[in-house]
Amino acid sequence: MKHRALLVAVALLLPGGAAMAQSGPWGPGADDAAFAQMLKTSFKGRGVATLDRLNQDETQVFCSDPETVYAPESAARREEIEKVNLASVKWPADGVWLGDWKEGEKIAQSGRGNTWTDKPEQVNGGNCYNCHQISAEEISHGTIGPSLHNYGKLRGTDDAVMKATWAKIYNSKSNNACSNMPRAGHMGILSEEQMKHLMALLLDPRSPVNQ
């Protein structure tokens, strides 16, 4: 069963969880329903972190199933999901791709926003350094994602690069159905203006990224 091990582990952490873990239900397919119910009853909405975050779209449902997501027979489904996510991308309204790389650096450095302690009016950060190396000077960065140092220097700045980069930031699932990268534009994490600033950070030749 897909979620049984995780369900048991989570149950043991909750009040009365040991009894719950032993009692089930463990019938065919019941583990999925029990897991979903546990999520709904374990999380409480506070501030901007509301319970609607537990609602999954078709992409998230597909990518939450480790038994099939990377199976060879799922290749067609992955391609279909990528096409759906690419179709969701909203391109710059004014046709301008790049903002201010200095502002982009601030956004990349900031991981604030979208937690229950944050205020609705607070501007979200991109939290980019949590997963990527971006500039050579940055000594603290994550390695979950690839290094983005020299991003524009290596790729150039033609329309194809601009479009691919924008799509990746707006909706990372558009070219990788189960990417770990947040869908910054699609999920409303970042504004169009913020995305332009991040684009400049990656592609402006004056940016430290391309030095």
N, C-alpha and C positions, 0 to 999 in steps of 0.2 A: 504494500500500500504506500502511496506516494508520500504522505505526510505523517505516517504513524510515528516514526522515530522522533521527528521534530515535535509532534503533538505531545508525546510522552514527556520529552525534555521540558517543554514549556509548562505542562501541567504540574510537574514536580516543583516548579518555582512558585506556584500559586497556592493560596490558602486552600487546604483540603485537596491539594493536587495529587498526593500519593494515592488517595482512594479513587480519584477520577482516572488516573493513569491506569489503575488496575481494573476498573470496572468498564472501561470502554466508552461508547459502543465501538466495536471493532468489526462489524459486518462489512461485506463487500461495498465499497463506495462510502461507507459511513464515516471513514476517517476524514475525508474532505469536508463533509458537512460539519463534523465535530470541530475540525480545525478552524473553519470559518466562524462558527459560533463562538469559539474561544477567543478569537481576535476581537469580535464585536463586544464581548463581555469584559475583556481584559483592558481595553483602551478606553480612556475617558477624554472627551473633547475639552480642551482648555485654550482660551484665547484664540489665536489664529490657527492653532492645530486642531482642526475639527475632524469629526468621525468620517466625513466624506472621503478622507484619504484612504480609507479601507476599501473603497469601491474601485474595482479594477476594470480597465477597458480591455478590449480583446487582445491587445498587445501584451499587457501585463498578465492576463490569464494564461496566454500561451507560454510566456517566458517564465512563469512560476512552476511549470511542470518539467522538472529535470529529466524525467524518464523519456520524454519525447522531443524536447526542444532541440537537441543536437543529433537526433536520429536521422539517418540518411533519408528516410521516407518523409521527413518533415521539411525537406529543402524547399519544396514548392510552396508550402505554407509560410515559410520564412520570407520568401520572395514576395508573396502576396501582402504580408504585413508591412514589409519595407515600402511597397508601393503605396499602401494606404497612408503611412506616416509621411512619405514624401509629398503626397497630395495635400497634406495638412499644413505644409510650410507656407507662411505668409512672408513674401519678399518685401524689401524696404519700400514703403509707400511712395517715397520721393525718388527712388532709383539710386540713391547714394548708399554705397556700401560701408564707407569708413568714417569713423568719428575721430575722437581724440585718444591717442594711445596712452597718454598720461592718465586719463580717466579710466581707460581699460585696465591699466595696472592696478588701480585702486579696487576695481571690481574683482579682478582676479585674486587679489590678496584677501578680500573680505569673504568670510564665511557666515556672516550674520544674516538673519532673516528666517521666517517660516517656522520658528519654534514657538512653543506656548508662552515663552517669556517675552517674545518680540511684539511690538505694537503694530497694528495694521498699517499705520502710516510710515513705518520704518522701511527704508530702501534695502532690498535684498542684495547680497553679494553673489558673486559667481562661484566662490570657493574652488577656483581652478587649481591652485597650488596644492590642494589636498590630494589630487590624483596625478598632476603633471609637473614636470620641469618646464618652465617657460623661459626665464632668462638665466644666463650663465651665472649671474651674481647671486641668485637665490640659493641659499644653502639648505633650506628646509622645504622639501616638496615631496609629494607622494609619487609612487611608482606604479599605481594601478593602471594608469593610462600612459601612453607613449610620451616621450619627450617632445615638446613643441618648440624647443630652442632652434632658431634659424628657420622657423616655419615658412615665412614668406620668401626668405633668401633661397631656400631649396626648391620651392614650388613656383615662384613667380606670382604675378598678380593679374593674370588674364581673367576674362569673364568666367571661364569654367572653374577656376580656383576660387574666385569670389563666391560663386553660387554654391559650390560644394562645401565651402567653409561655413557659409551662412546656414545651409541646411543642417549641417552637423551640430551647430550651436542651437539652432531653433528646435530641431527634433532629431536627436542622435539616432533614433530607431529608423530613420529614413534610409540609412545605408548599412545598418547592422541591427537586425530585428531585436536582439536582446542585449544591446550595448548597456554597460553599467553607467554610462554618462547620463546625467539628468536631461530631460527635454526642456531646456531653459525657456524657450519661447512658447512652445506648445502648452506647457503647464503653467504659464504665467509667472515664472520665477523671475525672469528678466524682461525689461521693456525693450522695445525696438531700439531706442536710443542707447541703452546699455549694451545691447548686442553689437551695435555699430562701434562702440568704444572697444569692445573685445576684438572685433575684426581688425581694428587699427593696431591694437597691441600685437596681433599675430602677423599682419601683412604690411604695415607701414615700414618702409626701409629705415626710418629714423628711430623706430622702436628698439629698445634694448634687446628684444627677442631676436632681432636680425643683425645684431652686432657681433 
